Amino acid sequence: MHENSELSGTSPSTAVNPTAPVPSDTILLGVSTFGDVDLAADGAPKHHAQVLRQVVEQAKVADAVGLHSFGVGEHHRKDFAVSAPEVVLAAIATATENIRLGSAVTVLSSDDPIRVFQRFATLDALSNGRAEVILGRGSFTESFPLFGHDLADYEVLFEEKLDLYDRVRSQKPVNWDGRTRASLRGQMVYPHVEGRLLPTWIGVGGSPQSVVRTATYGYPMVLAIIGGEPERFRPYVDLYKRTLAEKGHDPQALSVHSPGYVADTDEQALEEYYSHWLVGRNKIGAERGWGPAGRGEFEAAADEDGALFIGSPKTVAEKIVRLKQTLGADRFEMKFSGSTLPHGNMLRSIELFGTEVAPLVADMLAGS
């Protein structure tokens, strides 16, 4: 396993390590989307092509209001438009100036680790050092049969592909053996990244094994908190930091990824988001054998201790500050898309997140 170290280089945009921990009175704020398919005026789902163009527009707003990062997920389903996040991010790179561009997540188990590195190294060059990749196993399994993988190999695919990716990321000749693909001997992989190793995170859903794996490789971690109280993830954060130290790695950044929505008031945010949340929750719930959801489940998830960051700028800011205080998060990314939530609502939510939530968070942390 290779250290998450810096390489010499001259690109000014890569001078700062984007995966280093930030001061205790700071948290970096970003947004992310899966390209959720919303509805046209006649109530029919929009074409995937239209949704993809909307994602670029959403990223432009996030950049304009000064948010730190914009993440794009990978899915292979009818209800999400993004199946090739790095292509979408390359389009966004041409339309933005400062915002960091990442996946949320790249499903490494069903992809080729060498091609993942090459695609994001290319994105990094074209965006002048703004690319990063979040590797994960994803919460859906459609990509496995689609790309010819057996779900029985779920664990070994991720283990072996992460090991190979880590070796490729080192930008040194690769020697590798495994059972999921042919061996490599002294193979160099191009293009190389300017100035440092390609910024790479590992997304974790909350299992101790995933936390330990991430720390063992010395990678920064993204906690995907989509249910329950964020505070309950504190033992995983402690395990992560303890394992990093035991393995001799430097401290790494911790990011939290949760759904959210910002409107002018709490009441407005809850009313505008609920029906769209319900559509997505019950669709996925029916696929997975869950019972139908209702208003009670939604409001519990949206309360001050829940996983949904929904409300007025002040309410959302207060939840983010508590997240910083309880988990020590260095970054928070709000998934602003929500099933059939309209594009216009998403744009307004992003705008409020950058112009009102971010300053409130900064002021609250400075005074804490």
N, C-alpha and C positions, 0 to 999 in steps of 0.2 A: 504494500500500500504506500502511496506516495504522499509526502507532506503537502499541505495546502499552502505552499510557499510562493513568494513573488519571484518573477524572473526579471532580468534587466531588460530595458526597452526605452523607447523615446516618445511613445504616444502620450500626450498630455492627459487624455481622458482616462487613462488606465493608471494614473499615478496613485490613486487612493484605492485601498482594498475594499471593495463593496460588500464583502462578507465578514468584515471585522465587527466585533461588538461596538456599540455606541455608548456614550456616557449615560449615567444613571438617570439624568434629567432630560433625556432625549428618546424619542421613538420616531422612526421613519415611517411615513404613511404612503401606501400605494393602493391600487385597485386591481381587480382581475375579473375576467369573464370567461364563460365557456362558449360564448356565442349562442346563448339560449334563443330559440326561435320565438319571436313575438308575433302578434297578429296584425294583419292588414285591416283596413277600414271595414271590409266586408266580413270580418271575423275569421277569415281563413288564415292559416299559417303563412308567413312571408316566405319567399323563396330564399334558399340558403345564400344565394349570391347577394341578395339585398342585405341580409343580416351581416355578412362579411364586410360589406361596405360600411354598414353602421358601426361595426367594431373599430374600424379605422377612424371614423368620426369621433367615437367615444375616446379613443386614445389621444386624439388631438386636443380635446377638452381637458383631459387629465394632465397633459403636458402644459397647456396654457395656464392652468391654475396652480402649477408648481408641485404636483405630487411626485413622490420619489420613484415609483415603479408602476409598470403596467404589465399584468400577467394574462396569458391566454392559454386556456386549457386545451387538452386533446381528447376528443371523443369520436366515436364512430356510430352515432345514433341519429335518428331522424330529428330529434328535438334539440340537437346542438349542431351548429353550422361549422365549427372548427375541427377539422381532422388533421391539418398540417400547420401547427402553430408558428413554426419558424418562417413559413411563407407569409402568413399574416403579419408577423412581427417585422419582416423585411419591408413590407408595404408601409407599416407604421413608421419605421425608421426614416423613410423618405419624407414623412409628413410632420415629424416632430424634431425637437432640438436637444432636450436635456433628459427626458424621462428614461429610466432603465427599462429594458425590454426582456421579459422572461416567459418561460412556459409555466403552466400551473395545472397539471404537471405534464411532463413527457413520460409516456408509458414505456419505460425502458424494457420491461419484460418481453414485449412483443415487437421491439424495434431492433435495429442493428446498432450497437454502441459506437462503432466506427463512424457510421453515417450520422448519428446524433451529434458526435463531436464535430464532424466536418460541417454540418449544416449550421450549428451555432457558432463555430469559429468563423464561418463566412458572414453570418449575421453580425458578429462582433466587429469584424473589419468594416463592413458597410455602414454600421451605426456609429463608428468611431469609438468603439470600446464600451457600448452600453448594453451588451447582451449578457444574459445569464440563463442557466438552465436549471430547472427543478426536476430531478429524477424521482420517479415513484412507480407504484404498481397500479395506481388508479382505483376508482371505486366501481368501475364497470368492467366486464370481461369480453365485450364484443370484439375487441382487437385480436384476441387469441385465435379463434377459428378463422377470422378474416385473413390473418397473415400466416396461417398454417401451423399454429402452435397448439399443443395439447395442454388443457388446463391441469392435467395431472402433474405437469412439470412446472407448476406455478412458482414454487419456491426456488428450484434449481435455476430456472431461467433468470430470475432477478439476481440471485447470488452470483452466477457466472457472468452475466452481462454487466453488472456493476463492477466486478473485478476487472473485466476487460476495459470498460470505459475508464476506470481509474488509471490503468496503465497507459492508455492512449492519451489521456489528458496530460500526462507528465511531459509530453512532447519529446520523449526519448524513444529509442528503438524498442519495439514491443516484442516480448517473448511471452507466450501464453498457451496454456493447454486447458481443455475442458471437453465436455461431452455434447454441448449444444451447438458447436460449430467447429470448423477446422482449426488446427493449431496455427500459431504465428511464430516466426523466427526472425528476429532482427528487423521487423517491419516498421518503417516510419510512416506516420500518418500526417497528411497535410490538408488545409493550410494551418500554419502555426498562428498562435494568438500573440498580439503585440503586448509587450510590457509585463505580462503576468500569466498565470494559468487561467484557463477559462473559468469564470465564477460559476460554481456548481453547488447546489443545495440538494438535500434529499428530503422529500415529503414523507411525513409519518402520520398515520391515522391514530396512533395511540397504543401500540403494542410494545411491551418492553424489549422484545427481540429487535424490532425495527429501530428503536432508540439506540440500543447498544451497537447495532450494525453501523448506524450513521456516525456515532462517536468513534468507533473503531477505525473507520476510514478518515476521521478528522475533518468531516464535512460539516458545514453549517446546516441547521435543521429547520424545517418548516412543519409546524404542528397544524394539521387541518382539524379545526374544532367546529363541528357542525351540529353538535348536540351536547346537552348537559352543561354543567357549570365549568367555565374555563379554569377555575381554581383547582378542580379535581385533577388537572394535568400537571400540577406542581411536582408530584413524585417523578414524572417522566423527565421534567426539566432537571431535577436534581440528579437523576440517574445519568442523563446525558452529560452534564458537567463533570460528574464524578468519573465517568468512563473516559472522557476526553483527557482528564488529568492522569488517570491510570495508564493510558496508552501513550502518554508523552506528547500529546498534541497541544498546541496553543488554544486558548479560548476562541470559540467561534460564535457567530451571530445566531440568534434565535428569532425566527419569524412565526407569526400566527396568522392563519388564513381562515376567515369566517364570513358567512353571508351578512349583508347589511343593506340598509336603505335610509337615506336622509331626506327629510322634507322640512318645511318651515316649522311644523309643530309635531308633537308626539302623536296626536290624534290623526292628523293628516297622513303621517308616515304609516301608521298601523292600518288605516283604512285603504290606502292606495296599494299597499303591498300584500295584504292578506289573501285576496282572491287568487292572485297569481302564485303565491306560496302554496296555497291549497291545491291548485292544479298540479304543480310539480311534485309536491309531497305525496299526493294520492296516486299519481301515475307510477312513480317509482315504488311506492308502497305496495301497489297491486302486483307489480312484477316480483317483489321480494316477499310476498306473503304477509305484509303488515296489515293491520286493521285500518279503516278510514280515519283520517285526522279531522279535527274541528277547531273551533276558535280557542278552546281551552288550552290545547297543546301549543298553538301558535303564540298565545299571550304568555304562556310560561317560558317559551323559548326567547321571547322578546323582552322579558322583564330584566331588572338590573343585574341579575346573576345568570341570565341565560346566554346562549351561544349566538343569538341573532342580534346584530348591532343595528337596531332599528329605532328611529326617533328623530327628534329635533337635533340640530347641531350640538346643543348643550348636552342632551342625553347621550348621544353617541360619543362625544368627547369624554364624558365622565366614565363611560364603560371602557374606553381605550386607556385612560389613565389608571383605572383599577387593574386592567390587564398588565400594564407596565409594572405596577406595584406588586401584583401577586405572582406573575411568572417571570418578570424581568425581561420581557420581550424587547428586542432591538428594532423590530419592524412589525407593522400590522398591515395586512392587505385585506381590504374589504371586497368580497365578491359582490359586485353591484348589480349583476344581471340576476333575474329571478324568474325562471320559467317564461311566462307570457307577459311579463312586465313591459310596458311600452317603451320604445326607444326614447321618446321625449322625457319620460320620467327618469330614465337612466342618466340622460345627459344632465338633468337638473340635480340629481343626487350626486353625481361626480363633482359638479360645480360647487355645491354646498360643502362637500367633503373637503375640497381644497381651499375654498375661500373662507369658510366659517369653522369647520371642525378642526382643521389643522392649527390655526392660530389659537383657538381655545385650548387645545391639548398642550401646545407649547407654553402658554401662560400658566396653565394648571400645574404642569410639571416644574416649571421654574419657581413656582411659589410653594411647592410641596416640601 
